[in-house]
C-alpha cells in the first residue's frame, strides 16, 4: 500500500546544510506519524526525528541532532522533510523515511513502512 521515496541526499562539507525529502504515496498521509532514521555502514540504524500526524506541532528528536535538525511535513504535498544544519562527519549515513499509522512513536519496530534510503556524506 504505502510507498515512501526519499530524496535530497548528497555529499557536503562539515558545517553545511542539507534538506531531505520523503514522498508518501498509497494512503492518507495526514493520518500517519512520520519518522526519519539513519544507518552508517556496519552500524545500527538509529532514530533521528519524528513528527505526529496531521500537523507539525508534535515532534521528537534524537539527542545527537537536537538544535541542528528540524523535521516538518506538508500534508498538501504528502511530503515530510528533514532540514539538517551544521552537519558533522558523524552525521554521514543512509537516511530512511518511515511511516506509522496514527500513533506518535519513535521506536523502529513501531513503524509499518520504510523507504529505500538516501545517502548523506559529510567530509571534513
Secondary structure, DSSP 8 states (H G I E B T S, - for coil): --EEEEE--EEEETT--EEEEEEEESS-GGGEEEEEEEE-TTS-EEEEEEE-TTSSS-EEE-TTTTTTEEEEEETTTTEEEEEE-S--GGG-EEEEEEEEES-----GGG--EE---EEEEEE-
